[in-house]
Amino acid sequence: MGKKSLKTEKFLEIESKGITFSPIVRNGWWVKFSMVQSNILLIFVSEYTGQTIIRYFQSEKPAVDFVNMVIKSDPSEELELKTPE
């Protein structure tokens, strides 16, 4: 089995176990929320640069803080992020 097949299988596994919400647009950022068991998956895409940010959180507070930080940033400039710890 190739790498692409493994990635597709993992995606389908996550998708089948989670709840996905329709994307919303805030301040030039497309934001997509998903819940996988009790964890939160966030995907952001800038309307202007196409920069894509994907983050996975185990609790709501850091996820909300991260959403607020991203949507307050300028979507026409590349957002510099630190590697999550």
Buried (B, 14 or more C-beta within 10 A) or exposed (E): EEEEEEEEEEEEEBEEEBEBEEEEEBEBBBBBBBEBEEBBBBBBBBEEBEBEBEBEBEEEEEBEEBBEEBBEBEBEEEBEEEEEE
